[in-house]
Amino acid sequence: MKAQYGVIGDPIAHSLSPLIHNGWMAEHGIQAKYVPLQVKARELAVALDTLELDGGRGFNVTLPHKEDALHLARAASETARRI
């Protein structure tokens, strides 16, 4: 089974991240997939819990979820908080 990674946002279909990340993972023989995940505003916490239960390994977060992700993070550096 491939490890799952991805990018979370809304909208997300336009993202080039899956193309970029799946390309270098395949090139290096990494058994993983990187997927776009459309998550509506205010649904981030539930989505992250579900992804973790489903074995998700890591996800980038983009608009409109950046601030919510910071509040939900188990830990965040001072630099992340300032940004």
C-alpha positions as CSV (number, residue, x, y, z in Angstrom):
1,M,0.0,0.0,0.0
2,K,1.3,3.4,-1.0
3,A,1.8,6.1,1.7
4,Q,-0.6,9.0,1.2
5,Y,0.3,12.6,1.2
6,G,-1.5,15.6,-0.3
7,V,-2.5,19.2,-0.4
8,I,-5.7,20.5,1.3
9,G,-7.5,23.5,0.0
10,D,-10.7,24.9,-1.6
11,P,-10.5,25.3,-4.5
12,I,-7.6,22.8,-5.1
13,A,-8.2,21.3,-8.6
14,H,-5.8,23.9,-10.1
15,S,-2.8,22.9,-7.9
16,L,0.3,21.6,-9.6
17,S,1.6,20.1,-6.3
18,P,0.4,16.5,-7.1
19,L,2.1,16.6,-10.5
20,I,5.4,17.9,-9.0
21,H,5.4,15.6,-5.9
22,N,4.3,12.4,-7.6
23,G,6.9,13.1,-10.3
24,W,9.9,13.2,-7.9
25,M,8.6,10.4,-5.7
26,A,8.3,8.1,-8.8
27,E,11.7,9.2,-9.9
28,H,13.2,8.2,-6.6
29,G,11.2,4.9,-6.3
30,I,9.2,6.1,-3.3
31,Q,6.0,4.1,-2.9
32,A,3.7,7.0,-2.1
33,K,1.0,9.1,-3.7
34,Y,0.3,12.8,-3.4
35,V,-3.3,13.9,-3.9
36,P,-5.3,17.1,-4.1
37,L,-8.0,17.1,-1.3
38,Q,-10.8,19.6,-1.5
39,V,-12.0,20.5,2.0
40,K,-14.6,23.1,2.5
41,A,-14.2,25.9,5.0
42,R,-14.9,24.9,8.6
43,E,-14.4,21.2,7.8
44,L,-10.6,21.1,8.3
45,A,-10.6,19.5,11.7
46,V,-12.8,16.6,10.7
47,A,-10.9,16.1,7.5
48,L,-7.6,16.0,9.3
49,D,-8.9,13.5,11.8
50,T,-10.3,11.3,9.0
51,L,-7.0,11.5,7.0
52,E,-5.0,10.5,10.1
53,L,-7.3,7.5,10.8
54,D,-7.0,6.5,7.1
55,G,-3.2,6.4,7.4
56,G,-2.4,9.8,5.8
57,R,1.3,10.6,6.4
58,G,1.4,14.3,5.7
59,F,-0.4,17.2,4.1
60,N,0.3,20.7,2.9
61,V,-2.5,23.2,3.7
62,T,-3.4,26.1,1.5
63,L,-6.3,28.6,1.4
64,P,-8.7,29.0,3.0
65,H,-7.3,26.8,5.8
66,K,-4.0,28.3,6.8
67,E,-5.1,30.0,10.0
68,D,-7.3,27.1,11.1
69,A,-4.4,24.7,10.5
70,L,-2.2,26.8,12.8
71,H,-4.9,26.7,15.6
72,L,-5.3,22.9,15.1
73,A,-1.5,22.2,15.1
74,R,-0.1,20.2,18.0
75,A,3.0,22.4,17.8
76,A,4.0,25.4,15.8
77,S,7.2,27.4,15.8
78,E,7.3,31.1,16.6
79,T,8.2,31.8,12.9
80,A,5.1,29.9,11.8
81,R,3.0,31.9,14.2
82,R,4.4,35.2,12.9
83,I,3.9,34.3,9.3
